[in-house]
Amino acid sequence: MPLQKIIKIVLRFVLLLTLASSICPGQESVTPTVRTANDFKNACQKAGLANKKIAVVFFDDATVRHPQLFPGPMAKGANENYSVLYIGKDTVPGVEALFRIARYPTLLIVDSAGAEIDRIAGPWQPQDAFSLLRACATGTSELETLKILAASPKGTSADRLNLANAYRKRDKLQEAIGEYGRVLETESKSDPASVRVNFQAVQRLSEMGKTYPEALAPLRKQRDKIDANRALAKNDTKSLQSLFSYNLALGEGAKNAEIYLGIPDANVVKQRLFAMVFPQLVETRNYAAIMSMVDIESHINAAYPRFLFEPGHSVHDGHDHSHQERAAKQRVEAITKSGVEVCIGTNGLEKARRLAARALDYTQNSQLSVDLIDAAKRANNPALAKEFENWITNYMKIVKLEK
């Protein structure tokens, strides 16, 4: 066996032992890594004698490189209530086949008889594992609890969303699609929480639809219920916003631009829908329609946060807002690329320069300069795009010299 392969195996084994000892200290009697079906059976029996259940982590090479197990406070609960076992992909085919393991990692909870209580399939967040472990510690499936909540007379759309998410995390895709569809059918436009839950259900179905086309069926069903002409006649902005959301989720955003361009300029709905359809208007190169609705520079500048963050935390509350910082910069980058394209497409070179300079200074992302040049070239104005490219190249040189 090649030396490199031997080293890889040894390192992998050491990592597993380290993980096992940090999660379940003092459980020397339980083999952390299951090698055979008998190992698994014996581990279940030993756990039963200790009045514990079994948490089995089915892992592959990617899981070893990026372990998502039981960090921090979760380790104590896992140690008190569970024997934690590890089964590598294809190492114990009989056990994998018995529980129909199709994705890695999978966290499986079984009782001392080896009967499944519940699971999470695929990469999980720590809070997902914590919730599962807490529910299953008493022998109750978290999924069954969520079913009861969703079916109760007092069940809310949020309860249905939680159930749908739980089905999805367990690879019960048909059940997940059904619950997401029910969320869409029970949206209450007067309830802000319901609107938020509906939006999340739309996003989940759209994501699932990329690999599982059946997930798009509930979106089409709800989309086709909305009559755009009737909504326009009633100035029903909310229905049109829902229609546009469904089209975007279905990957049919060009339809939004078509509908929008057919709305008379005098209709107040047109202004209300502009921000939502702006990306599609840019994509379809309807620059004149954009310029007739807004001052493009003001529109792009409105995307910047109201106050700036110091590195890693807010100047207002001292909390870590790194995620919000990244999201704000990504939003600015995306809308600035669109803004530069519109400006170049309408002979607004000076505005394009100002938008680009502000975005580059704010994001400190040198790759953005390349993306902005590409955006300018999309505008089908070669001479102005070349002038913009020359300017941004010189601007980046000046920025580097100042640093």
MIPA-482655 format. One record per residue: residue in one letter; x, y, z of N, C-alpha, C in turn. Coordinates in steps of 0.001 Angstrom, whole numbers, plus 500000, padded with zeros to 6 digits. Atoms other than C-alpha are relative to their C-alpha. Example, Ala and Ser with C-alpha at 12.3 -4.5 7.8 and 13.67 -1.06 7.14 Angstrom:
BEGIN
A500890498810500000512300495500507800500900501200500000 S499180498810499940513670498940507140499230501090500730 
This chain:
BEGIN
M500856498808500000500000500000500000500893501242500000 P499172498790500054501431503439499066500040500719501346 L499821499312498723502808505446502003498971501123500178 Q500943498877499912500558508444501189498615499521500430 K501318500537499654497441506280501442499966499552501460 I499926500453498601498601504764504771499896501209500934 I500040498783499170499177508269506183498588500554500053 K501369499483500052495691509332505038499086499194500909 I500842500870499169494082506331506774500263500255501476 V499640499758498596496005506952510001499440501336500478 L500508498680499621495091510647510051498494499982500159 R501462500097499934491458509825509402499577499304501291 F500334500745498791491398507317512261500238500863501250 V499698499123498865493070509788514655498941501083500147 L501033498964499956490524512469513719498709499461500580 L501227500611499481487635510130514418500096499753501497 L499815500232498566489065509164517794499917501307500782 T500045498692499341489521512835518664498581500508500114 L501398499572499987485944513622517708499207499193501011 A500747500869499087484629510666519646500293500350501452 S499651499714498616486552511538522808499474501354500443 S500502498671499630485443515198522687498498500014500150 I501457500022499939481798514281522194499501499124501128 C500483500978499028481444511301524484501113499530500920 P498913500434499122484181511256527089499535498941500986 G500329501008498998484268508262529381499217498827499466 Q500761501112500552482548505879526960500939499013499318 E499015500895500604485508503610526397499399498653499621 S500585501306500270483191500597526380499311499930498658 V500683499988501287481551501709523136501000500294498899 T499092499792501116483484501383519889499550501213499209 P500464498797500690483409504848518280499728499781498523 T500193500263501418483766503548514729499567498553499804 V500551501347500227481609500584513723500631499403498750 R499339500671501122483428498088511500499141498916499372 T500820501102500494480880495275511201498579500129500528 A501388500004499523477170494590511640499937499537501449 N499972500468498610478021492734514859500435501118500952 D499609498837499191479792495856516163498778500854500311 F501193499158499834476574497778515630499016499338500967 K500929500729499128474434495106517290500482500018501443 N499449500007498642476758494868520294499917501384500641 A500069498635499487476851498660520639498589500334500452 C501397499766499625473045498758520719499683499310501332 Q500256500739498763472954496111523435500651500696501200 K499308499311498911475555497938525568499308501314500356 A500705498749499752473667501199525153498716499735500774 G501223500351499292470474499476526300500261499733501471 L499652500282498603472175498239529458500297501289500766 A499703498709499368473271501844530139498799500937499940 N501233499206500132469701503055529483500210501203499074 K499746498946500987470864505060526487499495499586498628 K500307500246501398469903505405522877501280500181499196 I498806499952500840472284505401519940499851501099498964 A499921498996501063473222508345517746501089499540499039 V499050500523500981474873507023514596500296501066498955 V499578499057501030476859509341512331500546499209498823 F499516500608501239477164507956508807500771501080499251 F499150498955500566480054509826507219500727499510498756 D499128500291501135482093510017504048501238500881500118 D498758499226499928485407511705503219499723501483500220 A500319498580499844483771515140502938499579500303501428 T500427499789498621482226514722506389501199500050500932 V498796500014499165485625513938507894500733501322499871 R499304498722500196487081517081506359499237501155500634 H500832498930499449484161519190507557499023499408501010 P500874500661499024482800517515510688498904500934500497 Q501138499241499485479316518739511694499311499119501028 L500505500952499022478737516785514865499343500732501158 F500662499441498831477923517983518386500947500930500751 P499049499093499360479958521063519341499487500571501309 G500336499224498812480033522892522645499060499319500970 P500926500516498991477140522439525084499266498735499560 M500717501168500496475590519788522841500683498695500403 A499260501216499688478330517310523742499528499364501303 K500430500529498705477115516964527336498703499227499867 G501279500688500192473561516089526298500158498716499220 A499761501209500789474836513625523733500607498914500865 N499323500965499140477049511937526319499055499405501032 E500904500465498946474301511691528928498927499051499478 N501160500741500501471607510216526691500294499034498860 Y499734500778501211473369508551523776501383499354500027 S498712500546500413476117506241522708500180500435498548 V499776499456501338477595507944519638500909499062499216 L499250500919500850478801505655516853500273500657498654 Y499643499481501308480455506329513505500090498842499014 I499933501016501042479988504337510320500416500673498704 G499515499416501244482056505212507258499246499465498798 K500702500382501222480507505108503803500570498710499418 D499667501285500630480521501579502320500831499080500888 T499204500867499129482319500132505371499154498897500633 V500904501014499443479291498297506788498728499990499138 P501110499933500950476970497768503787498667499517500577 G501236500528499451474460495730505777499235501014500822 V500644498989499161473773498527508258499492501161499143 E500428498910500887473643501201505539498748499605499218 A501160500464500760471206499108503520498766499890500883 L501121500162499067469046498366506571499279501326500227 F500603498692499712468496502081507210499896500893498760 R500139499284501264468570503115503538500709501362500041 I499206498777499933471350505662503969500396500409498584 A499737499546501369471551507702500765500840501260499941 R499225498757499995473257510938501840500918500046501214 Y499011499883498927476247511869503967500285501480500266 P500212500869498834476481512863506655498521499786500261 T501345500227499479473335511333508144500119499720501483 L500069500231498554472565511501511849498750499173500264 L501096500939499772470423508498512781499877499707501485 I500263500331498603468818507947516183499232498684500050 V500669501301499865467922504356517102499911499632501476 D500105500471498617466816502583520267500909498799500207 S499069501081499674468616499738521980499747498735499183 A500306501149500856466856497231519705500445500241498564 G499556499684501356468284498990516656498896500516499112 A501121499478500788464926500422515567500120501513499879 E499857498572500234464972503887514008498943500812500744 I500916499044499372463453506745516001499852501216499103 D500046498811500856464389509685513759501371500192499369 R498727499743500673467138511109511546500034501391499404 I499785498841500871468605514093509722500912499520498880 A499209500436501149469891513405506211500682501205499368 G499262498906500601472602515580504697500581500913501050 P499357499085499039474692518355506291498976500720500859 W500953499376499087472995519800509361500650501151500742 Q499571498922499123473222522914511456500009499488501439 P499958500464498604474138522471515153498639500033500682 Q501295499904499334470686523653516236499045498900499542 D500838501096500490469053520994514031500315498713500759 A499594501200499273471074518236515698499577500091501461 F500389499807498598470406519693519156498512499720500180 S501447500195499918466650519752518522499643498527499864 L500259501422500211466701516174517256500385499186501225 L499533500749498833468742514868520182499095500226501207 R500860499681498859466546516632522719498654499285499885 A501301500644500182463320515262521222500101498487500153 C499889501458500012464573511710520783500486499435501331 A499504500481498713466068511502524276498914499294500796 T501126500622499290462601510580525583499377498873499188 G500539501064500839462018508103522762498964500481499014 T501011499442500898459756510458520809500664500593498768 S499477499442501239460420511280517176499663501486499919 E500251498567500205460823514997516572499001500209498877 L500900499885501138459008514488513283498544499789500414 E501367500256499559455933513028514998499449501174500802 T500432498825499233455804515985517372499609501144499072 L500302498934500957455893518401514457498721499712499223 K501248500369500675453112516470512712498785500367500849 I501111499703499091450877516849515758499753501508500073 L500132498548499938451576520580515983499352500558498739 A500519499482501262450853521181512311498537499635499784 A501371500479500214447605519163512392499013500506501045 S500890499553498933446214520728515572499161501190499544 P500858498866500375443331523253515362500711501346500135 K499272498747499793445715525937516618501293500055499172 G498787500028500818448414524973514114500076501202499075 T499781498809500825449892527915512214500749499633498723 S499227500228501215451521528304508822501468499753500335 A498615500235499574454851528432510683500189498550500433 D499921501407499610454095524979512154500090499110498768 R499955500784501236453469523657508652501357500151499314 L498675499789500593456697525224507416501045499177500742 N499051500794499211458620523578510276499886498518499664 L500200501405500367457077520229509375500570499727498611 A499471500171501360457923520694505694501526499966500014 N498534499988499896461516521577506584500522498694500592 A499587501259499363461716518489508802499942498852499006 Y500092501044501037460519516255505967501179500113499028 R498923499805500970463082517797503626501339499544500569 K498737500390499373465927517231506097500116498489500166 R499990501460499870464924513576506250499858499311498653 D500106500511501363464831513139502467498613499459499682 K501391500362500322461047512681502554499449501121499112 L500235498862500874460703514917499537498538500172499605 Q501412499886500375457131514121498489499192500624501129 E500708499447498841455875514844501999500346501471500189 A499573498598499862457920518055502116499288500881498989 I500668499219501052456478519268498817498532500214500344 G501401499875499619452957518562500060499786501053501074 E500152499033498911453464520602503221500332501422499544 Y499699498669500534455134523499501427498819500517499178 G501161499612500795452165523502499045498852500469500874 R501064499585499078449748523722501983500298501380500601 V499626498666499497451698526704503321499575501064498991 L500353499029501036451191528487499997498486500191499907 E501457499938500133447477527666499982499333500722501160 T500626499417498805446876529051503467500594501358500357 E499416498688499706448741532355503171498911501016500336 S500893498906499614447005535223504928500742501310499773 K499282498777500351448033538521503365499896501065501084 S500131499029498907446870540377506469500897499653501184 D499142500465498907449251538384508688501456500067499550 P498599499864500413452902539529508351500801498708500163 A499273501254499774454150536234509816499693499006498893 S500396500919501061452187534279507222500682500360498691 V499331499553501227453647536372504401501469499567500012 R498592500399499874457180535684505685500157498496499809 V499957501460500117456485531955505993499764499582498554 N500292500293501397455023531914502486501241500222499134 F498788499697500769458159533542501103501031498893500173 Q499024501063499752460347530893502753499598498709499292 A500469501207500687458165528096501335500277500094498499 V499715499793501424458517529577497841501477499756499723 Q498560500164500189462308529710498235500419498540500105 R499644501412499818462527526125499486499589499174498773 L500469500759501166460438524769496609500847500321498766 S499165499615501133462499526741494107501352499305500066 E498712500676499815465742525313495547499878498507499688 M500196501434500235464365521771495537499769499711498520 G500336500206501403463136522211491972501197499871499089 K498795500084500823466706522490490688500451498554499793 T499606501409500109467266518787491351498799499060500036 Y501202500828499866463693517551491861498837500787499390 P500966499155500715461371519111489216498577499956500556 E501359500085499461458210517880490948499728501075501044 A500175498987498964458823520507493631499428501294499439 L500484498770500604457860523228491153498489500000499775 A501444500100500273454283521961490752499156500918500894 P500801499091499168452861523827493818500189501465499632 L499755498620500409454492527038492588499191500346498752 R500780499763501221452889526710489158498507500080500315 K501416500014499633449531525917490731499569501349500569 Q500341498716499392449558529093492836500181501147499008 R499747498951500992451026531216490029498834500112499023 D501056500002501010448302530169487606498645500456500539 K501243499492499413445596531255490045499878501520499883 I499981498536500014446606534904489650499778500514498583 D500304499366501284445042536846486782500633501388500004 A499270498732500005447465539677485989499119501166499585 N500855498914500479444886541735484089499003500435501066 R500964499672498939442351541530486915500709500726501146 A499253499345498926445005542442489476500344501437499632 L499678498644500444446036545462487395498768500894500026 A501238499219500010442418546588487017499627500462501404 K500327499667498608442090546575490808501163500681500725 N498782499467499362445556548044491436500432499128501178 D499699500974498951446184544878493460501506499684499984 T498546500145500009449911545258494113500438498675500612 K499570501218499298450146542300496525499866498766499120 S500164501158500897448756539817494003501065500000498912 L498972499914501038451150541070491343501382499687500565 Q498726500350499364454057540828493775500116498491500177 S499998501470499880453059537210494452500251499361498645 L499807500528501352452855536565490718501459500106499581 F498603499805500369456309538025490172500910499062500795 S499193500907499166457707535972493082499949498583499466 Y500137501357500534456327532751491618500765499860498687 N499270500070501274457727533544488169501506499921500235 L498568500044499693461162534216489659500396498634500537 A499695501304499410461060531005491695499977498894498952 L500103500993501071460129529093488542501042500225498901 G498990499709501018463015530622486607499416500645498769 E500688499377501131460608532569484388499874501512500210 G500022498580499686461542536110485379499742500890498802 A500237499184501198461357537340481771498518500352499851 K501434499714500064457555537114482085499657501230500821 N500251498826499164457694539742484816500280501280499229 A499675498820500805459411542206482484498918500253498953 E501048499869501026456797541525479817498722500596500590 I501203499472499343453914542141482235500211501455500397 Y499705498657499499455572545214483688499964501036498880 L499947499061501116456179546856480323498616500287499428 G501367499792500480452486546455479540499149500848500923 I500749499164499044451418548505482581500124501466499592 P499919498570500358450518552113481714500828500772501023 D499154499210499101452937554652483172499194500698501080 A500829499274499039450034556396484917499509499118501144 N500482500924498968449182553284486927500985499997501184 V499131499913498821450532553633490494500708498678500297 V499405501316499754451266549903490565501376499895499346 K498744500122500743454090550367488079501186500437500845 Q498918499524499145456205552381490490500231499044501166 R499883500903498847455479549978493363500716498705499638 L499407501266500418456660546999491330501409500149499437 F498745499784500712459775548608489901501177499263500620 A498828500614499361462326547409492466500014498495499801 M500100501453500120461055543865492126500374499521498594 V499787500431501384461322543769488340501278500593499405 F498792499342500499464481545877487982501025499017499423 P499000500918500572466857542878487537499577499409498655 Q500465500575501270464664541436484756500005501039498882 L499931498945501006464465544788482985501429500175499504 V498595499911500401468260544926482997500364498795499136 E499668501227500733468541541320481860499466500035498575 T500607499920501335466219542023478909500375501302499276 R499454498771500586468081545313478191498927501059499720 N501012498945500123465022547511478664500462501236500781 Y499387498889499288467221550427479713499120501247499989 A500836498800500100464853553118478476498847499949500989 A501110500152499051462020551731480595500478500286501420 I499431499750498666464269551866483653500192501496500213 M499701498578499859465365555423483011498736500850500063 S501257499247499947461753556518482570499351499937501376 M500626500204498698460906555295486085500810500606501149 V499176499552498868463866556308488272501242500729499507 D498630499534500209467080558242488477500893498843500423 I499290501246499746469362555236488200501052500148501092 E498970499816498984472112556705490359499390500021501400 S500682499953498698469699557469493214499503498618500393 H500522501345499723468175553991492898501103499083500503 I498888500864499588471548552256493190500527500433501362 N499457499500498732472754554477496034499088499649501181 A500942500354498928469617553601498031500246498594500532 A499726501374499563470920550013498281501053499935501095 Y498972500002498965473730551030500629499356500039501386 P500561499975498637473151550423504355499982501412500556 R500161498654499448472058553427506381501194500410500855 F498788499698499242475094553164508621501029498919499710 L498914500939500301478469551512508137500412499239501248 F499519500832498904479906548736510259501502500210500180 E498573500173499764483269548744511918500294498519499797 P499696501412500292485109545484511142499494499060501083 G500432501069499106483247542598512722498870500326500942 H501075499724499062480693544489514778499327501333499676 S500759498788500251478062547192514720500453501112500931 V499644498862499160478968550641515966498839500384500913 H501177499638499217475448550839517377499766499087501197 D500309500897498883475067547725519503501157499103500413 G498838500787499610478526546115519599499930498535499637 H500146501414500339477219542794518280500716499679498686 D499335500444501219478936540773515591498979499966498858 H500903499934501142477253541591512288500742499651498709 S499207500360501172479731539979509913499121499494498859 H500885500538501040476959538138508102499256501127499296 Q500721498879500599474982541346507582500928500846499131 E499027499249500793478131543079506358500201499343498636 R499794500723501257478730540389503747498775500119499103 A501237499921500779475084540429502663499833501385499382 A500124498626500503475105544231502316500955500227498827 K499021499813501070478260544156500189499593499225498746 Q500456500781501158476882541389497973498843500694499295 R501144499279500584473672543386497479500486501203499206 V499465498825500685475644546518496561500706499589498711 E499293500459501197477846544583494137499021499641498895 A500951500464501006474871542999492375499267501164499343 I500797498911500570472846546183491955500879501008499272 T499095499091500700475905548254490957500338499475498612 K499753500579501332476669545848488115498844500315499061 S501169499668500818473112546351486875499979501486499672 G500021498564500212473386550113487335501013500461498968 V498968499649500981476640550365485374499548499600498601 E500482500443501311475114548361482536498965500983499447 V501034499067500433472101550676482404500622501337499588 C499364498718500299474296553793482482500747499954498663 I499260500114501261476562552586479666499027499838498838 G500996500199501051473509551494477692499212501235499652 T500728498746500253472055555012477947500951501195499954 N498981498959500178475291556973477399500262500813501274 G499757499315498727475671557816481091501339499617500596 L498673500423499577479426557339481427500380500567501363 E499613499387498735479910559788484288499285499338501180 K500740500684498929477178558147486367500569498604500235 A499414501337499870478688554724485652501292500062500806 R498744499845499270482053555965486932499750500242501485 R500281499695498593480565557380490115499476498773500742 L500543501215499370478605554205490835501108498982500239 A498913500981499889481661552024490194500978500394501101 A499026499545498998483994554144492325499466499805501412 R500558500153498662481633554137495287499951498525500411 A500099501425499681481061550378495096501367499388500281 L498651500543499798484769549583494781500583500465501330 D499504499481498717485611551821497732499306499324501170 Y500790500578498908482832550314499832500305498517500209 T499852501457499872483341546601499081501453499566500150 Q498578500379499967487161546601498749500220498655499305 N499922501265500724486691543749496277500541500270498600 S499381499722501293489110543939493337499333499234498858 Q500685500780501036487179541219491465498805500766499442 L501153499226500454484260543627491274500341500849498785 S499615499179501159486219545790488820499868499204498699 V500127500869501175486334542857486383498524499793499662 D501433500229500210482625542185486862499315501249499435 L500592498755500493481769545846486245500360500234498529 I499610499893501412483740545830482989499132499078499145 D500859500944500722481786542745481903498575500535499884 A501348499434500016478529544472482855499897501111498962 A499993498911500980479465547506480751499975499454498574 K499952500594501344480201545285477755498644499421499594 R501320500563500306476719543746478025499052501034499405 A500934498938500379475147547114477249499956500285498497 N499988499815501457475925546879473498500328501444499595 N499493498667500327477715550217473463501524499916500058 P498575500358499934481292549127472591500941501169500280 A499083498872499831482906552562472402499982500504501446 L500106499503498630481582553729475779500479498944500997 A499544501075499118482254550322477350501529499968500066 K498537499980500037485893550551476251500532501188500792 E499588498819499246486169554049477688499865499742501502 F500219500347498588484722552789480964501068499023500476 E498974500983499636487160549864480980501339500681500241 N498735499275499829490131552197480522499989500795501304 W500105499218498767488883554417483334500149499120501238 I499986500842498804488325551560485802501370499353500188 T498650500551499893491739550057485006500935501007500654 N499179498943499405493411553368485824499606500259501449 Y500491499762498638491228553803488900500563498960500969 M499485501067499142492332550440490288501495500169500242 K498577499755499809495990551383489750500219501091501046 I499896498901499049495477554600491691499691499511501417 V500385500550498693493737552731494517501144499195500595 K498879500820499501496671550304494782501160500861500444 L498919499112499629499179553151494888499711500673501338 E500381499346498752497245554849497702500162499063501183 K499858500969498920497359551636499737501472499811500352 
